[in-house]
Amino acid sequence: MELSTAAMADARALHARLTKPPGSLGRLEDVGVQLAGIAGECPPPMPAPAAVAVFAGDHGVVRAGVTPWPQEVTAQMVANFCAGGAAINALARQVDARLVVVDVGVAGDLEPHPMLLGRKVRRGTDDLSAGPAMSQDDARRAWAVGEEVAALLIADGARLLVTGDMGIGNTTPAAAVIAALTGRPAADCTGLGTGVDAATLAHKTEIVAAAVSRASRRVHRSEMSGKPAENVVGEIGGLEIAALAGFVYGGASARVPVVVDGVIALAGALAAEAARPGVVAACIAGHRSTEPGATVALEHLGLEPLLDLDLRLGEGTGACLAVPLVQAAARVLREMATFDAAGVKER
Amino acid sequence: MELSTAAMADARALHARLTKPPGSLGRLEDVGVQLAGIAGECPPPMPAPAAVAVFAGDHGVVRAGVTPWPQEVTAQMVANFCAGGAAINALARQVDARLVVVDVGVAGDLEPHPMLLGRKVRRGTDDLSAGPAMSQDDARRAWAVGEEVAALLIADGARLLVTGDMGIGNTTPAAAVIAALTGRPAADCTGLGTGVDAATLAHKTEIVAAAVSRASRRVHRSEMSGKPAENVVGEIGGLEIAALAGFVYGGASARVPVVVDGVIALAGALAAEAARPGVVAACIAGHRSTEPGATVALEHLGLEPLLDLDLRLGEGTGACLAVPLVQAAARVLREMATFDAAGVKER
């Protein structure tokens, strides 16, 4: 997707005529210009209603001891989402966003629920510290789930997509994907996740480094297809990361802006951008997670986050909190009076 | 106002039981704890609906050439607020906040409007570079207007107050009040406002320095009453700054949280805190304005802003954008399930 330079120029020109000192809305003006560029019109359409998709998957690498949380918490949290009791539920209600949960690869069985889309590609990944996390075919299927969910939400009326994730252990594959796709050392990309001790962090970093090294050998070998970036996600990523890549791509393809959350979503966005360059133009970084890989990915993608509130929860919480800012950016261009119309003197 | 330590301890304990890794909502958790402390109960009541009060006043110091904007723009912008065309209108609609405009000292005459509260104390201040901006009695009357408006909005149902301001030239008195009340040099507190050139900035800084110096001599002289902090606002401040001090105090007295905007509101909050220590406990800093005096005031008050988006518009825009974050902080404590209730295993 390419931004419309004409619509962006119109948005900049409109900003200069609105009843405020030029540039005085700072970053909000930049977001408004981007929204115009994505939509190809000025003023941009309201990026509302918003819809959050929480992609849930499990990770074989938990067997290698990268997190203190038991794997069954992924399924328990999916039940909690469906019951409305998780952080993302409270925040989605706050910003009037629809919330759907997508089982793209939870290990356990899940009770059906109207909020839950059953799209299980497989019951979690294999242990990426011992071999490929999944087959390339599974990764492609998970990507397709993400694309399908984006299309489905847009068909239902969503005009702003918000990335969410749930998966015990998923900061390890996210760090691996980010290190592999940015070329940065594992130690720069691996963090405390939802809370590990120093020894576990060192162990986790070693696992990420070894996985990246193996992936860089394998994904370039002739037996794998000619798509290294996509193959990285299959080799050392996760099902929800692949789905998030497809989801970001799906939003961008439909010219619907995507608010990207923390380190898991950014791993997906990196994969999407590597596979389909230009996708990042539709992305708005919701926040800066405390996870170091998030900052590495943001820098690589050239994204400046809207919020920096020391969040490290995932689920889409940081992106969800940024939704009113994105909507405000459009509203300013759509609703503010010009100096001429309001009869306000310019300096 | 003192925060309830019992309610804050309850909020911290509740946060530890909610279905998320402890501390993973970062600053949002701190705001939730503060809201519990302000209300004296846990979970805190929803800080909704929000109400923005834009206090408008004029400034004699514009005659000294501190801004390129003509003074009549204050009145024109009040008309723009009433017509719904200003930035604060768009943002208040975005966050479902009521908006009122208070004429506490606009120089010109204003058309009556249901949104406009006519509380003109006087037709703008005198030129603070030549003598006192107003009498101490006028400053007290403006403070009382702010207190009255806070009480009125709360009586009408507001449970979150948002500070707003309009007044061509008002970054000069704000810088002067901040410099005088923090003891920091004028150059650290004086900025570009809505956009001046380097020569005007140097001139503005000299005016601020001279005003602070005069104020520090005058407000401690025996002929003035024993309230130096309040007198500073009369001597070198502005009518909307005095009103904002009263508004912040009014919110705090009623134990209603107040989201504080940029440099003008922070000058008012500093004056309120100096006059009535403890008021700041009810304040939440909405954002970090690019105006340097804002950062000086935030540091002095011990406030860490929620947003940092390079805004420098005023009107309450930055504070308004933070409203959903504050409401989300309460919502998390009010609506999230505990590990026990949700049947989610703790690590």
Interface residues (C-beta under 8 A of the other chain):
Chain A: L18 T19 K20 P21 P22 G23 S24 L25 G26 R27 L28 T67 P68 W69 P70 E72 V73 Q76 M77 A79 N80 A83 G84 G85 A86 A87 N89 A90 L91 R93 Q94 V95 T194 G195 T290 L306 L307 D308 L309 D310 L311 R312 L313 T317 L321 P324 L325 Q327 A328 R331 V332 R334 E335 M336 A337 A341 A342 G343 V344 K345 R347
Chain B: L18 T19 K20 P21 P22 G23 S24 L25 G26 R27 L28 T67 P68 W69 P70 E72 V73 Q76 M77 A79 N80 A83 G84 G85 A86 A87 N89 A90 L91 R93 Q94 V95 T194 G195 T290 L306 L307 D308 L309 D310 L311 R312 L313 T317 L321 P324 L325 Q327 A328 R331 V332 R334 E335 M336 A337 A341 A342 G343 V344 K345 R347
